[in-house]
Amino acid sequence: MHTPNRRDEELLDELFRAYREACPTPEASANFMPQLWERIEARQRFSFFVRRMASGFVTAAVALTFAMAVYLYTPHTGSAFYSESYVEALASGHAADTAEEYVEPVRFDLSEPAGQL
């Protein structure tokens, strides 16, 4: 265990002296507590304002999401483009859309060695 010597005590006293100079003690006047509560309430008002704004944004986002879901869920009969489903559009495709016309046969010339192709 380290026993403090005179030099350690002098360094500690110097540290406390520097702290007292850097952070003076506030005077205990009659307005000390009311001013302290004003500062606390000002911070609380700001955090309450931020909390209210965040709550409002969340509520607006939920309402907008719900409105978009209702809009996308309801069928729109005025458009001929969306009159059939994707599977129905594929099933009623033309003959040019069939897979046989897109596939080209692959031919390999097996008479040549592999390195000379």
Backbone hydrogen bonds, N-H to C=O, Kabsch-Sander energy under -0.5 kcal/mol:
donor,donor_aa,acceptor,acceptor_aa,energy
9,E,5,N,-1.8
10,E,6,R,-1.9
11,L,7,R,-2.2
12,L,8,D,-2.3
13,D,9,E,-2.4
14,E,10,E,-2.3
15,L,11,L,-2.2
16,F,12,L,-2.4
17,R,13,D,-2.2
18,A,14,E,-2.3
19,Y,15,L,-2.0
20,R,16,F,-2.4
21,E,17,R,-1.9
22,A,18,A,-2.0
23,C,19,Y,-2.6
29,S,27,E,-1.6
32,F,29,S,-1.2
35,Q,31,N,-2.3
36,L,32,F,-2.1
37,W,33,M,-2.6
38,E,34,P,-2.0
39,R,35,Q,-2.0
40,I,36,L,-2.2
41,E,37,W,-2.8
42,A,38,E,-2.1
43,R,39,R,-1.8
44,Q,40,I,-2.1
45,R,41,E,-2.6
46,F,42,A,-1.8
47,S,43,R,-2.3
48,F,44,Q,-2.5
49,F,45,R,-2.4
50,V,46,F,-2.5
51,R,47,S,-2.3
52,R,48,F,-2.4
53,M,49,F,-2.4
54,A,50,V,-2.5
55,S,51,R,-2.2
56,G,52,R,-2.3
57,F,53,M,-2.4
58,V,54,A,-2.2
59,T,55,S,-2.3
60,A,56,G,-2.4
61,A,57,F,-2.3
62,V,58,V,-2.3
63,A,59,T,-2.4
64,L,60,A,-2.5
65,T,61,A,-2.4
66,F,62,V,-2.4
67,A,63,A,-2.5
68,M,64,L,-2.5
69,A,65,T,-2.3
70,V,66,F,-2.3
71,Y,67,A,-2.3
72,L,68,M,-2.6
73,Y,69,A,-1.8
74,T,70,V,-1.9
77,T,75,P,-0.7
79,S,76,H,-0.6
80,A,78,G,-0.5
83,S,80,A,-1.2
89,A,85,S,-2.2
90,L,86,Y,-2.0
91,A,87,V,-2.3
92,S,88,E,-1.9
93,G,90,L,-1.3
97,D,94,H,-1.1
98,T,95,A,-1.3
101,E,98,T,-0.6
102,Y,99,A,-0.7
103,V,99,A,-1.0
104,E,102,Y,-0.6
107,R,105,P,-0.5
110,L,108,F,-1.0
112,E,109,D,-0.6
116,Q,113,P,-1.2
117,L,114,A,-0.8
